[in-house]
Amino acid sequence: MTQPPSGSQVEAQPRSQRAIVLGALGVVFGDIGTSPLYAVRECFSGPHGLPAQPEIILGVLSMVFWTLMLVISLKYMALVLRADNKGEGGVLALMALVTAHFRSGGKRWRSFTVLGIFGASLLLADAMITPAISVLGAMEGLGAVRAEWQPWILPIAVGILVILFATQHHGTGQIGKVFGPVMLVWFAVLGILGTASIARNPGVLCAIDPRHAATICFSDPARAFIVLGSVFLTVTGAEAMYADMGHFGTRAIRIGWFAVAMPGLLLNYFGQGAVLLRDPSAAEHLFYAVAPAWAQPALLVLATVATMIASQAVIAGAFSLATQAVQLDLTPRLMVRRTSASAYGQVYVPAINWALMLGTIYLALEFGTSSNLAAAYGVAVSLDMTIATLLLAIAAHVVWRWPLWKIAALIVVFLPLDLSFVSSNLLKIASGGWLPLLVAFAGTAIMTTWSRGRALVRQRMEQDIPDLEIFLDDIRGRKPLRVPGTAVFLTENARRVPRAWLHNYLHNKIVHQRVLLLSVRTTLEPTVPTAERLDAEDLGDGIHRVTLRYGFMEQPNVPRALEQLPPEIRPSPNSISYFLGRVQVSLRHEGKSAMVGWRRGLFAWLARNAMNTPDYFRLPPNRVVELGAQVPL
């Protein structure tokens, strides 16, 4: 009979879960948690702002309430978070989940791959805009507290952004421990301020009735359609939440949303609406108008810290997406640093971090205010949400085997909603919405070029390489000199002779006593169990074919993996020589190339700047021998 767990065991799990939820508050909900700084304000200010009349205020609040309920609570919390790839989230993880069910290289496989790549590029664009708009939105409280502090807004905002990106190497887990309690206080303060404001105008709660949203839409559909782009700002952290799922898990994200984030946000939005009902002129500094004058300086400090957390959500999501893209061979190899020994999803990518910092600071300086940046915000996320809906429907069909009526219901409910947000946000293109689209198209061009170029290089590399069996028969017939030690030849095609081995044999006329033909494969799953990491096949004469498998969220470590070989073929680390083929892409190509000129040049530049193979596979530098080869493209 199974014994019940002891008291300490019963209490340990809740404490652990509370710690995970607290960490999630500090990383996952930062983006969506700081939307009250600017979202409702944008509905009633600027060139397309609506007049702050009671019926319009209630209509906008009703749109905000039902947008949060449908998009976040229903679509993401109930459905999208189910579409995890062995615990990992994000549009690339969803793409990998879908494409695993189609023939690699086929038409459908290519279509869904490009769709996922474009969605990932959109999220990277969002990761540049979110820190800029969040920090600027908080710093603009300086003008609400004292008008003479207005000139300091931009310099202080830039300084905060530099500090934010400079601390990323500590890792999301450590940052979550520090920011989690602060974010808990932030949501509590949002709820308290909102509740106090609602108490003075309780009638504002009538906006929960969806008829108020319907009234504003039918009475003035043109202006309601325009303001929908500002209402969408209340849910712009949804894709970052999904991308960060691998950091903290589905359960912690759901608990954090329903128990903490959603109540605080809704109470504050309704509190802002109550302020507008009392004073329509308060729209310019609406967020700070909810607080009494004596509390505004403290709220400014808290908002500043909260905006740093808002930026953290999308930055962590960008790191996850970059890691997935490298492992799926969609981008050149990048340095990826693990920041947690226990959580594989917590990573830091220096190149992405510094690129985002430069882009974010440029945006802050170029646009100057959060209102100007709001024009560029929302385009990327609304398109990303639409892509997530399409891939989710495909996953429901090919992965979960849902009946067609369920898939149709999913599309009918969410796709029109997504498209309405996309259409409204596209009106912002001339005012700055072109920027995230430009970044997204550039990212898509880079990833598709790299993927296509890599396929062509592999094809060209194998043109004059004999089959492995023919080569082995030749060695057995010639009986070359066997020298002491173990030679490890990395190869992408386990059925062909590694080019480095062929060149070494032809030039030196020797074969090592033990030869390992090593292939490193990336699966369409985030992680691979240790027991399934390695396969070894004996080809005779001291030659073995070894295959290592890694998930797309794992960093390969070849020397450590080779320690799992059976004792009879496990080499001593000091006896190993790693032979690599260094490929140099040549743009001189006789005849018609399979790639247009600009893509060939882009691929060659990416290849030159990719991370070195020895560093990527964690090979000891003093045991590596590289043999060059020039490949025309």
N, C-alpha and C positions, 0 to 999 in steps of 0.2 A: 504494500500500500504506500502511495506517495505521501511523504511527510509535507505538511504545510511549511512555507518559508518562515524563518525566524523573524522576530520583530525588527531586527536591524536590517534584514533584507527587504522587508516590506517598506521601511522608511527610506532606504537608500535610493530606490527607484524614483519616488517622487522628487527627492532632492536633486537627483541627476536630471530629471526631466525639467524641473524648474530652472536649473542652471542652463540647459540647452535653450529653453525658451527665452531666458534673459539674454543669452548671447545672440539669438536670432533677432531680438528687438534692436540690438546694437548694430546689426549688419543688414538684415533683410528689409526692415520696414522704414529705414531712414528716408528713402526717396519719397515714397507715398506719404510718409508721416509729416513731411514739411510742406506738402501742397497747400495747407491753409495759409501759408505766407503770401500766396499770390493767386490761387485758383479763383475764388469767388470775387476777389478784387477785379480781376481781368474781365469778369462778366459785366461789370458796371463802370469800367473806366476805359480810356482809350478811344480811338476813332470809331470802333464798332461796339462800344459799350451800350448796354440797355439803360433806359431811365430807371432810377431807383423808386419805382412806384409799388405800392403794396402787392398788387396782384402779380406784377412781374417778379418781385422778390420771392414770393411764395412759389411761383412757377420755376424759377431758377433753382431754388432749394430742392424742389421736388425732382428736378432733373438730376441734381447732384446725388440725392438719396438713392434713386433707382439705378443710376449709373453704377454706384458703388455696390449695390445689391446684386445687379445682374452681372457686371463685369468681374468684380473681385470675388464676392461671396459665392456666386453660383458658378461662373465659368472657370475661374482660376482655382478657387479653393476646392470645389466639388469635382471638377472635371480635368483641368489641365495638369494639376499636381498628380493625378493618377498616371499621366503619361511620362513616367520616369524611366530612364534606361538604367536599370540596376541601381537606383537611388540617385542618379545624376539627372539634372534638369537643364533647361535652356533649349533654344531652337535647334542647335546642332545635335544635341542629344536626341531630340525628337526626330530630327532628320535621319540620324543613324538608326533609330528604332524602326523607322518606316522603310528606309532603303535596304535594310537587311533582308527584306522579304521580296526583293526584286533582283533580277540578274544584274551583276555588276557591269556597268558600261552600257546597259540597255537604255532605250529611249525614256522609259518611265524613271529609271534610276537616275539618269542625267537630269531630268526635269525636277525631281524632288531634291536632288543635290543642289542645283542652282537656286531653287526656292529657299532651301535652308541656308545657303551661303549668303543670299541677299538679306535674309532675316537677321543673321549674325552680324552682318555689316551695319544694319540699321541700329542694332543695340550698341555697337561700338560708337556710332555717331551720338547716340543718346548719352553714352558715358562721358562725352566731352561737354554736352550742354548742361546736364544735371548739376555738376558741381558749380558751374558759373551762375546759373539762375538761382540756385538755392542759397549760395553764399551772398550774392548780391541782394536777394530778397530779404535776408536777415539784416544785412548791413544798412539797408535803407531805413531800418528802424532808427538809425542815428538821426535822420532828418525828422522823424516823428517825435523823438525825445527833445532834440534841440536843433533848430533850423541852421545855426551857424556851423554845425558838424557836417553839413552836406558835402563839402569838398573832400572830406576824409573817407567817404564811402568806398570809392574805387581803390585807392591805395591799400586800405586795410583789407578789402576783399581779396586783392591779389596776394597779399602777404599770407592770409589764411589758406589760400589755395596751395601756395608753395609748401607750407607746413604740412598740409594734408597729404600731398603726394610724397613728401620726404619721409613720412612715417609708415608708408605702406609695407616696407620690408619686414615689419614686425609680425605681419600675418593677420588674417581676419579673425582667427580665434582669439589672439591676444587683444586685438582692437575691440572685439565683441565683449570681452570681459570688462574693459574700461568703459565702453560706450553703452553697454546694455543697461546698467542702472540709470545713466543719464537719460536714455530714451524712455525708460519707464516713468521717470519724473516728467519728461516732456509730454507724454500722452496724458498723464494725470493732470498736469497743468492745463492742457488743452480742454480736457473734460470739465475741470472745475470752472475755468473762465467761461466756457460755453454755457454751463448750467446756470451760473450766476446771471448771465445775460438773458438766457431763456426765461428765467424766473420773473424778469421785468416785463417780458412780452410772451407769455406762454402760448398765445395764439399762433406763433410761428410754427409750432409743431403740426399744424394743419397741413403743412407742405408734404407730409408723408403721403397724403392722398394723391395718387397719380393723376387725378383729374386736373390738378393745378398745372402740371407739366403739359398735359394735353391742351389746356386752355391757351397757354402761351404759344404753343406750336401752331394751333389752328387760327388764332387771332392775328398773328404776325409771323407766318412761316419763314419769310426771308431772314428776318433778324434772329429768329430762334435758331435757324440753321447756322447762322454766323456764330452765335454765342455758344453753340454746341462745341466748337473747338476749344473754348475756354473752360467749359464744363469738363471736357476730357482731361484737363490738367489735374483733376482730382484722382485719376487712376494711372498716372504715368509711371508709377513704380511697379506695376504688375509684372512686366517682363523681367525686371531685375529680381523680383521675388522668385520667379520660376528658375532663372539662371542660377540663383544662389541656393537652390534646393539641396544640392550635394553637400553644402557646407554644414547644414543643421538638420535636414530631414523634413519630411512632409508633416509629421505630427506636430513638431515644434512650431512650424510656420502657421498651421491652422489654429493651434491654441493661441499663439501670439496675436493673430488677426482677430478672432472672435472675442477673446477675453480682454484684450488691451487696446490694440490699434483701432479697430472699427468703432467701438464706443467713444473713444477720445476724439476721433476725427468727426464723427457725425454730430456730437454735442457741440464742437467748436464751429462747424459749418452753420448749424442752426443758430448758434450764438451770434455769429457774424450777421446772419440775416436779421436777427432781432435788433442789432445795432443799426442796421440800415433802415428798419421800420421806424426807429426813434429819430435817426438823423441821417437822411439821404446823402448829406455832404461828406460823410465819413468814409466814402469809398476809397479815397486816395491812400490812406493808411489804415485800411479796414482791419487787418489782423491785430495791430496794436491798439486800435480803438476799443476792442473787446475788453482790454485790461484797464483798470483804473490808472490814473496818471502816476501815482506813487509806485506802481508795480512795473511800469514800462521799462525802466533801465535794467531791472533784473530779468525781465522777459527778453530783452535784447540780448543779454549774455547767454541765456539758455537757448535762444533761437540760433545764435552763432554756433554753439556746440552742436545743436541738432542738425544744422545744415552740413556740418562736416560728416555727420553720420549719414545724411541723405546721399552725399557723394560716395560714401563708402559702399553703399548697396550696389550701385552700378559699376563702380571700379572693380569690386570683387567679382561681379558677373562678367566683366570684360576679361579678367584674368582667367576665369573658368573657360570662357569661349575661346580665348587664344590658345589655351592648353589643348582643348579638344581639336581645334583646327590644325595644330602642329601634328598631333598624333594621327589624325585622319589624313595627313599628307595634303592638306589644303593650303598650307603656308610653309615657307622655309622654316627650318628648325630654329627655335628660340630658346634662350636660357630660361628654364622654369625651376623655381626654387620651392621646395615643399616647406611650409611653415608650421606643419603639425605632424608629429610622428604617428598619431592615431587617426586623423581625418584626412583621407587622400584628396578630398575636394578643396582643401585650403592651400592655395598656391599664390605665388608672387612672380610676376613676369616683368623684369626690369624694363625691357624695351617698350612694352605696352604702357607701363606706368609713366615713363618720361615722355612718350609721345602724347599721351592723354593730358599730361600737365601742360605741355606747350600749347596744345590745341585749346584747352580750357582757359588758359591765361589770355590767349589771343581773342577768344570770344568775349571774355569779360571786358577787355580793353576796346574791342571793336564796337560792341553793342552798348556798353556803358551802364544800362539799367536792366532790371529784371523784366520790366514791361516790354522793352525792345526785344529781349531774348525770348519772351513768351511767344513772339511771332514765329520764331524758329522751332519752338518746342512743340511736341505733339505729333508732328508729321512722321518722324521715325517710329515712335512707339505705336501709333495707330496702324501703320502699315505692318509692323511686327506682329501686332495682335491679330491682324487679318491672316497673316501667314501661319501663325500658331493655330488658328481655327481650321484652316485648310489641312494642315498636316495632322491635326487632331482627328479630323474626320477620316483621313486616310488610315491613321493608326487604328481607329475604331473598327474599320473594315478589315484590314489585313492582319492586324495583331490581335485585337480582342474579339474579332468575329461577331460584332454587334449585328442584329437584324437591320435591314435597310430602313425600317420606319424610325428606329432610334437615331440612325445617322442623319436621316432627313430632318428629324426634329432638331437635332443639334445645329445643323446648317441653317434651318429656317429661323431659329431663335437668335443665333449669335452672328451669322454672317451679315445680315442687313444692318445690325447694330454696329458691327465693325466698319462696314462700308460707309455708313452715315458719318462716323467719326473721321474716317479717311477723307471723305469728300469735304467736310467742314474744314479740316486742317489743311487741305490743299489750297484753300483760299489764302493761306499764309505764305505761299511760295515766294511771291514778289517781296514780301516784307522780311525775309530771312529763312523761310522754310526750304529754300533751295540748298542751304548749307548741309543739313543732315542727308539730303538726297545725294549731294555731290560726294560726301564721305562714303555713303553706302555704295554708290556705283563704283567708286574707286576701290573700296574693299572687295567688291564682287569681281572687278577686273583682275585684281591681284590674285585672288584665290582661284578663279577659274583658269587664269594664265598659268599659275604654278601647277595646278592639277594636270592640265593639258600638256604642259612642257615636260613634266616628269614622266608622263606616259610615253611621249615621243622619245625621250632620252633612253628609257628602258628598252623601247623597241629598237632603236639604233644600236644600242650596246649589245644586243643579242644577235644582230644580223650575221656577224662573222665569228660567233662563238659556238663551238661544237657542243653536242649533247654530252652530258656528264658520263653516260655509259660508254660512249665511244672513246672519250678521253681516258677513262679508267682502264679500258681494254688496251689502249696504247701504252699506258704506264706499265701494265703487267707484262706486256710483250717486250718492252725495252729494258725493264729492270734498272732504273736509274739509281744513282747513289742515294741512300737513305741517311740523312743527317740527324743527330740527336735533337730532341725538343719537340714541342707541339706547335703547329702552325694553325691559326684560326683565320679562316678566310670568310669575310662577310659577303653575303650574296643575297640579291633580291629574288632570284629565280633558282629554286633548289634543284631544278632539272637541268640546268646549264652549268658549265664550268665557270666559276668565278674568274672574271677577267684578271684580277691580281694573281691568282694561282697560275693561270695560263702564261702570263708574262714572266712570272718568276721561274717557271719550269723551262720555258723556251730560252731564257737568258742564262740561267744558272745551272740548268741540267740536273737539279737535285729535287728530292722530295723528303719532307720531314718524316721522322719515324711515326708520328701521330698527326693526322690531319683532321680538323673539324671544319666542316662546311656549314657555316652558321647563317641561318635566316631569322630575322627579327620581324615578327608579324604584329600588326595592330588590329585588334578585334573591334567589332561594333558594340562592345560592351564596355562600361567604364573601368572595370577591374577584372582581372583573371585570378582565380584561386591559385595559391602556390603549388598545389598538387597538379594543376593543369598547365603550369608555366612552361615545362620543358619536355620535348620528345627527342629521343636519340635513336638513330637507325644505323646499324652496322653495315657498311658497304664492303667490308673485307680489306685485308692488307693494312690494317691500322687506320683506315679512313672511315669517318662517321659523318652522317648528315644530322645536324642538330637544329631544331626549330624552337625558338623562344616566342612566347605569346604575351603581349601586354594589352591592357585595356587602354581606351583613348584618354583616360585621365591619369595614367601612370607614366612615370619617367623610367625608361629602360636603364638597367644597370647590368651590363653583360658580365663583368667579372664575378659579381655576386651570384648571378643566375647560374654560371658554369659550376659553381660549388655544389649544385644539386645533381650533377652528373653521377652516374654509378661509379663506385670506387675504382673499378677496373679500367675506366677510361678517363677518370677525373685527373686533369693535369695539375701539376704544381704551378702556382702563380709565377714562380721565377723561371719556369721552362717555356712559358707561352710567348709566342710572337704573333701579334695581330696584323694581318695583311689587309690593307684597304685599297680600293681603287678610287683615286681622286679624279673626278670627272670635270673637265674644263669645257664649257659650252662654246663652240665656235659659230659665229653668225655667217661665216662663209659657207654657202651651201650651193652645190651644183644642181641646177634644175629648179623646179617649183617647190617651195617650202610648204609644209602643212600648217604653218602659222604665219599670220601677217607680220609685217616688219616691226610695228611698235610692240606687239606681244612678244616677238623674239627678243627684242632689246630689253623689255621688262623682265622676261624670264632670266636672261643672262645676268642682269643686275641683281635680281633676287638670289640667284645661285651663288654669285660672288660674295654676297653679304650674309649668307646663311651661316648658322653656327657650325663649327667644325664637327665632323663625324666623331672623332675620338672623345671630344668633350661631351657630346650628346649621349653617347653610349657609356660614358664614365670609364673609358679605357685608360690604363696607365700610360702616360706619354712616352716613357722610356722603353715601352714594349711594342710600339706601333711602327710599322713599315708601310709607307704610302707609295703606290705606283700610279703615275698619272696616265690619263687617257683624254684625248680631245675628240669631242663628239660634235659633228655638224648638225645644226638645227634648221 
